[in-house]
Amino acid sequence: YKLPMPKKIIIRSEFSNKKRLDPLKLKVEVNTQLEAMLADPALPFAYYPSDKAAGIHYFINGEYEVVGNIVKLTGYLYISDQENELDTFVVEGPNTDIKALVEQLLGRVKEALLKLK
C-alpha cells in the first residue's frame, strides 16, 4: 500500500485592474479554472478556497490593463506571503475571450508549479 503524496496548498487568487476593480471578472475565472486544474489527482497541489491558510501555501495574484481590445495580464506566484514572489507571468489576448487568456496564464503557472520541489 502506497501512502498518498502530501499536496501543496494553493489558496484563492486576487486579480484586478489598476483601479483595484475587476470589470472583466478575471478573479472568478482564474479561481474557477484553478480549482478545476488542481482537481487532477496526479498533480501535487490542492486548491483551498480561502483567502488565508496556515503554514506553507501558494497563491497567484495579479493585475490587468485593457488597451483597446487587448488585455495585458500580469500574474505573480507567491509562497506564503507577498514578500516571497517566486515567479511573474505576463500574457495577453483579446478582451472577448477571458477564458482563453486565463488558460494561457494557468498553463504557465502550472509549468512553474511543477518545477517546485
N, C-alpha and C positions, 0 to 999 in steps of 0.2 A: 504494500500500500504506500503510495507516494503522497506526502503532505503537499497541499497547495502552496504555491509561492506567495509570500506576502505581497500585497499590492500597494503601490504608491497612490496616495490620495490626491485627487485634483478637485479643487473647490470651484464654485460658481465664478464666472468671469464678469468683468465690467467693461463695457465699451460705450464711448460717447464721442460726440463731435467736439470741436474746440470750445463751444459754449457750454459743455458738460451736459448736453441734451442728446437724445438718441432717436431722431425722427425716422431713421431707417430701420429701427428695431433690431439693430445688429446684436445687442446683448442677448436678446431672446433667441435669435438664430444661432449664435455661437454656442450658447448653453444647451440648446436642443440638440444640435449636431454633436457637441462634445459628449453629451450623455449617451447618445446613440453609438458613437465611435467607441467609447470606453466600455460599452456593454459587451464587447467582444471578449470572451473569457481567455483568449490567447494573449491578450495584452496585459502587461504587468501594472496596470493602472485601474483605478476605480473612481467613478465620479461621485462626489459627495455634494448634494445640492444645498450648500450652505455658503455664507459669506466668510465664515471663520472655521478654523479647525485647529486642534491641539497638535503639538508635535510637528514633524516634518510634513509639509504638504506643498503642492504646486498650484499655481493659478496663472491665468493669462488675462492681462488687462490691455486695453488699447484705446486708440482714438482714431477718428477718421475725418477726412475732409472731402467734400464734394466740389469738384471743379467742372462746370458744365454737366456732362452726363457721366463723368468718371469719378469713381470713389477710390480714394487712396487710403488704405487701411494699414495702420501700424500696430502690431501686436507685440507685447513684451511677455516673456515667460519668466516667472519668478519662483523662487523656492522660499517658502515660509513667510517672507515679508518683502516689501518693496525696496528694501536695501540690497536685496540679493537677486539682481537681474541675471538670468542665465543666457538669454538669447533675445534677439529682436527680429521680427519678420515684417517685411513690407510687401503687400500685394495690392494690385489694383484691377478694377474691372468696371463694367457698366453699372449704373445705379438701378438698372432694370432687372438685374439678376444677383440679388444679395446672397441667395443660396449658394450659387457657384463661387462667389467671392469668399464666403466663409469656408466652403470646401477646400479652396485653394490655400487659405490660411491654415486650416487644421491639418492639411496634408503636410505642410512644412513643420507645424508644431509636433505632429506625430513622429516625423523623422528625428527631430531634436530629442523628444522624449525617449525614443528607443535607444539613443546613444548614451543616455544617462545610466550610470551604474547604480 
